[in-house]
Amino acid sequence: MKTVNLGDKYNHRLTLRLNEEQYEFLIKVSSILGVSPSEYLRMTVNSGMVATKNGLDEISNGNVLKGMVGTNENVKTNSDDIV
């Protein structure tokens, strides 16, 4: 039975197609957390929004983000490879 949300705060609908592995992961994780798959996806989007906003704030303040993809700060080196 499908539940209809009348007057909810979510007024934008998104259709998402997943492969079997992605779908099973979504169902399993949302079940473990005790939330609906939709609520788990909202949690994931909100987490990404916070992380991105924090990163953008750092950049706009002139700070360089350490450990970002494209930097070599965290790359392990082998001293035997140094010429």
Chimera marker file (.cmm) of the C-alpha trace (Angstrom):
<marker_set name="trace">
<marker id="1" x="0.000" y="0.000" z="0.000" r="1" g="1" b="0" radius="0.5"/>
<marker id="2" x="1.399" y="3.360" z="-1.021" r="1" g="1" b="0" radius="0.5"/>
<marker id="3" x="1.188" y="6.245" z="1.426" r="1" g="1" b="0" radius="0.5"/>
<marker id="4" x="0.233" y="9.634" z="0.028" r="1" g="1" b="0" radius="0.5"/>
<marker id="5" x="1.801" y="12.646" z="1.696" r="1" g="1" b="0" radius="0.5"/>
<marker id="6" x="-0.668" y="15.499" z="1.607" r="1" g="1" b="0" radius="0.5"/>
<marker id="7" x="0.813" y="18.901" z="2.276" r="1" g="1" b="0" radius="0.5"/>
<marker id="8" x="4.344" y="17.674" z="2.985" r="1" g="1" b="0" radius="0.5"/>
<marker id="9" x="7.311" y="19.993" z="2.716" r="1" g="1" b="0" radius="0.5"/>
<marker id="10" x="8.820" y="18.073" z="-0.183" r="1" g="1" b="0" radius="0.5"/>
<marker id="11" x="7.410" y="19.672" z="-3.317" r="1" g="1" b="0" radius="0.5"/>
<marker id="12" x="10.021" y="18.491" z="-5.818" r="1" g="1" b="0" radius="0.5"/>
<marker id="13" x="9.867" y="14.949" z="-7.124" r="1" g="1" b="0" radius="0.5"/>
<marker id="14" x="12.924" y="13.131" z="-8.440" r="1" g="1" b="0" radius="0.5"/>
<marker id="15" x="12.895" y="9.891" z="-10.397" r="1" g="1" b="0" radius="0.5"/>
<marker id="16" x="16.028" y="7.825" z="-9.937" r="1" g="1" b="0" radius="0.5"/>
<marker id="17" x="16.891" y="4.578" z="-11.684" r="1" g="1" b="0" radius="0.5"/>
<marker id="18" x="19.258" y="2.220" z="-9.868" r="1" g="1" b="0" radius="0.5"/>
<marker id="19" x="20.863" y="-1.057" z="-10.802" r="1" g="1" b="0" radius="0.5"/>
<marker id="20" x="20.211" y="-4.115" z="-8.619" r="1" g="1" b="0" radius="0.5"/>
<marker id="21" x="23.326" y="-3.658" z="-6.465" r="1" g="1" b="0" radius="0.5"/>
<marker id="22" x="22.552" y="0.009" z="-5.796" r="1" g="1" b="0" radius="0.5"/>
<marker id="23" x="18.934" y="-0.772" z="-4.969" r="1" g="1" b="0" radius="0.5"/>
<marker id="24" x="19.825" y="-3.592" z="-2.563" r="1" g="1" b="0" radius="0.5"/>
<marker id="25" x="22.356" y="-1.303" z="-0.842" r="1" g="1" b="0" radius="0.5"/>
<marker id="26" x="19.770" y="1.460" z="-0.488" r="1" g="1" b="0" radius="0.5"/>
<marker id="27" x="17.184" y="-0.906" z="0.985" r="1" g="1" b="0" radius="0.5"/>
<marker id="28" x="19.678" y="-2.529" z="3.366" r="1" g="1" b="0" radius="0.5"/>
<marker id="29" x="21.210" y="0.709" z="4.694" r="1" g="1" b="0" radius="0.5"/>
<marker id="30" x="17.885" y="2.497" z="5.092" r="1" g="1" b="0" radius="0.5"/>
<marker id="31" x="16.511" y="-0.542" z="6.921" r="1" g="1" b="0" radius="0.5"/>
<marker id="32" x="19.508" y="-0.641" z="9.283" r="1" g="1" b="0" radius="0.5"/>
<marker id="33" x="19.044" y="3.067" z="10.029" r="1" g="1" b="0" radius="0.5"/>
<marker id="34" x="15.294" y="2.649" z="10.472" r="1" g="1" b="0" radius="0.5"/>
<marker id="35" x="14.365" y="5.186" z="7.819" r="1" g="1" b="0" radius="0.5"/>
<marker id="36" x="12.681" y="4.991" z="4.442" r="1" g="1" b="0" radius="0.5"/>
<marker id="37" x="14.854" y="4.829" z="1.327" r="1" g="1" b="0" radius="0.5"/>
<marker id="38" x="13.686" y="8.364" z="0.480" r="1" g="1" b="0" radius="0.5"/>
<marker id="39" x="14.695" y="9.659" z="3.906" r="1" g="1" b="0" radius="0.5"/>
<marker id="40" x="18.116" y="7.970" z="3.610" r="1" g="1" b="0" radius="0.5"/>
<marker id="41" x="18.673" y="9.673" z="0.249" r="1" g="1" b="0" radius="0.5"/>
<marker id="42" x="17.652" y="13.022" z="1.771" r="1" g="1" b="0" radius="0.5"/>
<marker id="43" x="20.140" y="12.426" z="4.608" r="1" g="1" b="0" radius="0.5"/>
<marker id="44" x="22.860" y="11.694" z="2.050" r="1" g="1" b="0" radius="0.5"/>
<marker id="45" x="22.053" y="14.833" z="0.029" r="1" g="1" b="0" radius="0.5"/>
<marker id="46" x="22.010" y="16.942" z="3.206" r="1" g="1" b="0" radius="0.5"/>
<marker id="47" x="25.387" y="15.543" z="4.234" r="1" g="1" b="0" radius="0.5"/>
<marker id="48" x="26.831" y="16.425" z="0.839" r="1" g="1" b="0" radius="0.5"/>
<marker id="49" x="25.344" y="19.905" z="1.062" r="1" g="1" b="0" radius="0.5"/>
<marker id="50" x="27.003" y="20.540" z="4.436" r="1" g="1" b="0" radius="0.5"/>
<marker id="51" x="30.366" y="19.207" z="3.272" r="1" g="1" b="0" radius="0.5"/>
<marker id="52" x="30.246" y="21.235" z="0.073" r="1" g="1" b="0" radius="0.5"/>
<marker id="53" x="29.150" y="24.410" z="1.854" r="1" g="1" b="0" radius="0.5"/>
<marker id="54" x="31.988" y="24.056" z="4.377" r="1" g="1" b="0" radius="0.5"/>
<marker id="55" x="34.464" y="23.546" z="1.542" r="1" g="1" b="0" radius="0.5"/>
<marker id="56" x="33.118" y="26.506" z="-0.413" r="1" g="1" b="0" radius="0.5"/>
<marker id="57" x="33.295" y="28.679" z="2.715" r="1" g="1" b="0" radius="0.5"/>
<marker id="58" x="36.958" y="27.716" z="3.151" r="1" g="1" b="0" radius="0.5"/>
<marker id="59" x="37.739" y="28.527" z="-0.472" r="1" g="1" b="0" radius="0.5"/>
<marker id="60" x="35.905" y="31.857" z="-0.355" r="1" g="1" b="0" radius="0.5"/>
<marker id="61" x="37.872" y="32.745" z="2.799" r="1" g="1" b="0" radius="0.5"/>
<marker id="62" x="41.102" y="32.191" z="0.862" r="1" g="1" b="0" radius="0.5"/>
<marker id="63" x="41.996" y="28.949" z="2.604" r="1" g="1" b="0" radius="0.5"/>
<marker id="64" x="43.363" y="26.038" z="0.621" r="1" g="1" b="0" radius="0.5"/>
<marker id="65" x="41.637" y="22.733" z="1.244" r="1" g="1" b="0" radius="0.5"/>
<marker id="66" x="44.175" y="20.092" z="2.209" r="1" g="1" b="0" radius="0.5"/>
<marker id="67" x="43.831" y="16.531" z="1.023" r="1" g="1" b="0" radius="0.5"/>
<marker id="68" x="41.631" y="17.370" z="-1.936" r="1" g="1" b="0" radius="0.5"/>
<marker id="69" x="41.737" y="15.231" z="-5.047" r="1" g="1" b="0" radius="0.5"/>
<marker id="70" x="44.394" y="16.539" z="-7.376" r="1" g="1" b="0" radius="0.5"/>
<marker id="71" x="46.909" y="17.344" z="-4.679" r="1" g="1" b="0" radius="0.5"/>
<marker id="72" x="49.818" y="15.111" z="-3.826" r="1" g="1" b="0" radius="0.5"/>
<marker id="73" x="50.018" y="15.973" z="-0.142" r="1" g="1" b="0" radius="0.5"/>
<marker id="74" x="48.761" y="12.580" z="1.032" r="1" g="1" b="0" radius="0.5"/>
<marker id="75" x="50.456" y="10.429" z="-1.589" r="1" g="1" b="0" radius="0.5"/>
<marker id="76" x="52.769" y="7.829" z="-0.084" r="1" g="1" b="0" radius="0.5"/>
<marker id="77" x="56.222" y="7.699" z="-1.550" r="1" g="1" b="0" radius="0.5"/>
<marker id="78" x="58.784" y="4.977" z="-1.471" r="1" g="1" b="0" radius="0.5"/>
<marker id="79" x="62.303" y="6.185" z="-0.731" r="1" g="1" b="0" radius="0.5"/>
<marker id="80" x="63.641" y="3.504" z="-3.080" r="1" g="1" b="0" radius="0.5"/>
<marker id="81" x="61.862" y="5.274" z="-5.948" r="1" g="1" b="0" radius="0.5"/>
<marker id="82" x="63.649" y="8.596" z="-5.324" r="1" g="1" b="0" radius="0.5"/>
<marker id="83" x="66.445" y="9.206" z="-7.788" r="1" g="1" b="0" radius="0.5"/>
<link id1="1" id2="2" r="1" g="1" b="0" radius="0.2"/>
<link id1="2" id2="3" r="1" g="1" b="0" radius="0.2"/>
<link id1="3" id2="4" r="1" g="1" b="0" radius="0.2"/>
<link id1="4" id2="5" r="1" g="1" b="0" radius="0.2"/>
<link id1="5" id2="6" r="1" g="1" b="0" radius="0.2"/>
<link id1="6" id2="7" r="1" g="1" b="0" radius="0.2"/>
<link id1="7" id2="8" r="1" g="1" b="0" radius="0.2"/>
<link id1="8" id2="9" r="1" g="1" b="0" radius="0.2"/>
<link id1="9" id2="10" r="1" g="1" b="0" radius="0.2"/>
<link id1="10" id2="11" r="1" g="1" b="0" radius="0.2"/>
<link id1="11" id2="12" r="1" g="1" b="0" radius="0.2"/>
<link id1="12" id2="13" r="1" g="1" b="0" radius="0.2"/>
<link id1="13" id2="14" r="1" g="1" b="0" radius="0.2"/>
<link id1="14" id2="15" r="1" g="1" b="0" radius="0.2"/>
<link id1="15" id2="16" r="1" g="1" b="0" radius="0.2"/>
<link id1="16" id2="17" r="1" g="1" b="0" radius="0.2"/>
<link id1="17" id2="18" r="1" g="1" b="0" radius="0.2"/>
<link id1="18" id2="19" r="1" g="1" b="0" radius="0.2"/>
<link id1="19" id2="20" r="1" g="1" b="0" radius="0.2"/>
<link id1="20" id2="21" r="1" g="1" b="0" radius="0.2"/>
<link id1="21" id2="22" r="1" g="1" b="0" radius="0.2"/>
<link id1="22" id2="23" r="1" g="1" b="0" radius="0.2"/>
<link id1="23" id2="24" r="1" g="1" b="0" radius="0.2"/>
<link id1="24" id2="25" r="1" g="1" b="0" radius="0.2"/>
<link id1="25" id2="26" r="1" g="1" b="0" radius="0.2"/>
<link id1="26" id2="27" r="1" g="1" b="0" radius="0.2"/>
<link id1="27" id2="28" r="1" g="1" b="0" radius="0.2"/>
<link id1="28" id2="29" r="1" g="1" b="0" radius="0.2"/>
<link id1="29" id2="30" r="1" g="1" b="0" radius="0.2"/>
<link id1="30" id2="31" r="1" g="1" b="0" radius="0.2"/>
<link id1="31" id2="32" r="1" g="1" b="0" radius="0.2"/>
<link id1="32" id2="33" r="1" g="1" b="0" radius="0.2"/>
<link id1="33" id2="34" r="1" g="1" b="0" radius="0.2"/>
<link id1="34" id2="35" r="1" g="1" b="0" radius="0.2"/>
<link id1="35" id2="36" r="1" g="1" b="0" radius="0.2"/>
<link id1="36" id2="37" r="1" g="1" b="0" radius="0.2"/>
<link id1="37" id2="38" r="1" g="1" b="0" radius="0.2"/>
<link id1="38" id2="39" r="1" g="1" b="0" radius="0.2"/>
<link id1="39" id2="40" r="1" g="1" b="0" radius="0.2"/>
<link id1="40" id2="41" r="1" g="1" b="0" radius="0.2"/>
<link id1="41" id2="42" r="1" g="1" b="0" radius="0.2"/>
<link id1="42" id2="43" r="1" g="1" b="0" radius="0.2"/>
<link id1="43" id2="44" r="1" g="1" b="0" radius="0.2"/>
<link id1="44" id2="45" r="1" g="1" b="0" radius="0.2"/>
<link id1="45" id2="46" r="1" g="1" b="0" radius="0.2"/>
<link id1="46" id2="47" r="1" g="1" b="0" radius="0.2"/>
<link id1="47" id2="48" r="1" g="1" b="0" radius="0.2"/>
<link id1="48" id2="49" r="1" g="1" b="0" radius="0.2"/>
<link id1="49" id2="50" r="1" g="1" b="0" radius="0.2"/>
<link id1="50" id2="51" r="1" g="1" b="0" radius="0.2"/>
<link id1="51" id2="52" r="1" g="1" b="0" radius="0.2"/>
<link id1="52" id2="53" r="1" g="1" b="0" radius="0.2"/>
<link id1="53" id2="54" r="1" g="1" b="0" radius="0.2"/>
<link id1="54" id2="55" r="1" g="1" b="0" radius="0.2"/>
<link id1="55" id2="56" r="1" g="1" b="0" radius="0.2"/>
<link id1="56" id2="57" r="1" g="1" b="0" radius="0.2"/>
<link id1="57" id2="58" r="1" g="1" b="0" radius="0.2"/>
<link id1="58" id2="59" r="1" g="1" b="0" radius="0.2"/>
<link id1="59" id2="60" r="1" g="1" b="0" radius="0.2"/>
<link id1="60" id2="61" r="1" g="1" b="0" radius="0.2"/>
<link id1="61" id2="62" r="1" g="1" b="0" radius="0.2"/>
<link id1="62" id2="63" r="1" g="1" b="0" radius="0.2"/>
<link id1="63" id2="64" r="1" g="1" b="0" radius="0.2"/>
<link id1="64" id2="65" r="1" g="1" b="0" radius="0.2"/>
<link id1="65" id2="66" r="1" g="1" b="0" radius="0.2"/>
<link id1="66" id2="67" r="1" g="1" b="0" radius="0.2"/>
<link id1="67" id2="68" r="1" g="1" b="0" radius="0.2"/>
<link id1="68" id2="69" r="1" g="1" b="0" radius="0.2"/>
<link id1="69" id2="70" r="1" g="1" b="0" radius="0.2"/>
<link id1="70" id2="71" r="1" g="1" b="0" radius="0.2"/>
<link id1="71" id2="72" r="1" g="1" b="0" radius="0.2"/>
<link id1="72" id2="73" r="1" g="1" b="0" radius="0.2"/>
<link id1="73" id2="74" r="1" g="1" b="0" radius="0.2"/>
<link id1="74" id2="75" r="1" g="1" b="0" radius="0.2"/>
<link id1="75" id2="76" r="1" g="1" b="0" radius="0.2"/>
<link id1="76" id2="77" r="1" g="1" b="0" radius="0.2"/>
<link id1="77" id2="78" r="1" g="1" b="0" radius="0.2"/>
<link id1="78" id2="79" r="1" g="1" b="0" radius="0.2"/>
<link id1="79" id2="80" r="1" g="1" b="0" radius="0.2"/>
<link id1="80" id2="81" r="1" g="1" b="0" radius="0.2"/>
<link id1="81" id2="82" r="1" g="1" b="0" radius="0.2"/>
<link id1="82" id2="83" r="1" g="1" b="0" radius="0.2"/>
</marker_set>
